[in-house]
Every structure is written in C-alpha cells, then in structure tokens.
Amino acid sequence: IIVFSKNYSALSWCLEELVKIMECHMMTEHTVYSLFYDVEPTEIRKQSGTVGEAFAKHENEEAAGKWRGALKEAADLAGWELKNTLDGHEAKFINKIVQHISLELRS
C-alpha cells in the first residue's frame, strides 16, 4: 500500500521506494494499492498543487523523470481516496482498508 500525502514527493527516498515498488509490481504482478491521504489522485498523477510544489525541488535531479513516471503509474492504480470515502472519516477509512486487505490475504 502506497500512502500518498501532500508532502510525499518532497522526499527523494519516498520517490526511490516508489520506483522500486512499481518495478516489483510490473515484474512480479504483486498487487499494489494507492491510498490518497488529503491529496487527490490527479495531483499525484500530474504533480500539481502542493504535490507539484514539493516535487519542483527535484526537477534538476537525474532521477526526476523516473520518479514522475512512477507517480503517474501509481496514481492510476486502484486505491482509496480519504476525501471521497466515508465522508473523510479517518478511522472508518482505515477500517475499510484493513477489511479489504484482510479479505485479499485470505483468498
């Protein structure tokens, strides 16, 4: 589960981990879910808004292209968006995710 937040793209180590997660997903077909915590999928996909501001400091880095690609791929995966799930109620949101993942692991 990838937990995206407004500051996710500010940290290069998060972006490096994301690249590795997406590589594993493509090579092994492991299931990966995206969780959008107080950020919209389109902000991750397009690196816009506060996500874009955080990502901007990486623009001159050599890895920026692969990070941008990994962000777009991950934002296109199935997942959950806090704002649009259970009226943004965090505890219910987390419980719903735990229930879903538990069912996945049992099957």
NORUR-V522585 format. One record per backbone hydrogen bond with DSSP energy under -0.5 kcal/mol. NH is the residue of the N-H (numbers start at 1). CO is the residue of the C=O. E is the energy in kcal/mol with one decimal. If there is no record, write none. Layout:
NH | CO | E
NH | CO | E
This chain:
2 | 33 | -3.0
3 | 1 | -0.6
4 | 2 | -0.8
4 | 35 | -3.4
8 | 5 | -1.2
10 | 7 | -1.8
11 | 7 | -0.5
11 | 8 | -1.2
12 | 10 | -0.6
14 | 11 | -0.6
15 | 11 | -1.7
16 | 12 | -2.4
17 | 13 | -2.2
18 | 14 | -2.3
19 | 15 | -2.0
20 | 16 | -1.9
21 | 17 | -2.7
22 | 18 | -2.7
23 | 19 | -2.2
24 | 20 | -2.5
25 | 21 | -2.4
26 | 22 | -2.2
27 | 23 | -2.4
28 | 24 | -2.9
29 | 25 | -1.3
30 | 24 | -0.7
34 | 78 | -1.7
35 | 2 | -3.3
36 | 80 | -3.2
37 | 4 | -3.1
37 | 35 | -0.8
38 | 36 | -0.8
43 | 40 | -1.0
44 | 40 | -1.3
45 | 41 | -3.2
46 | 42 | -2.4
47 | 43 | -0.7
48 | 43 | -1.4
51 | 48 | -1.0
52 | 48 | -1.2
53 | 49 | -2.1
54 | 50 | -2.1
55 | 51 | -2.4
56 | 52 | -1.9
57 | 53 | -0.5
57 | 54 | -0.6
58 | 55 | -2.6
59 | 56 | -1.3
61 | 58 | -2.5
64 | 61 | -1.6
65 | 62 | -0.6
67 | 63 | -2.3
68 | 64 | -2.6
69 | 65 | -2.1
70 | 66 | -2.3
71 | 67 | -2.5
72 | 68 | -2.1
73 | 69 | -2.6
74 | 70 | -2.6
75 | 71 | -2.1
76 | 72 | -1.1
76 | 73 | -0.5
77 | 74 | -1.1
80 | 34 | -2.3
82 | 36 | -2.3
82 | 80 | -0.5
84 | 81 | -0.9
85 | 82 | -1.5
88 | 82 | -0.6
88 | 85 | -1.7
89 | 86 | -2.0
90 | 88 | -0.7
93 | 89 | -2.4
94 | 90 | -2.8
95 | 91 | -2.3
96 | 92 | -2.4
97 | 93 | -1.9
98 | 94 | -2.6
99 | 95 | -2.5
100 | 96 | -2.2
101 | 97 | -2.8
102 | 98 | -2.5
103 | 99 | -2.1
104 | 100 | -2.1
105 | 101 | -2.5
106 | 102 | -1.5
107 | 103 | -1.2
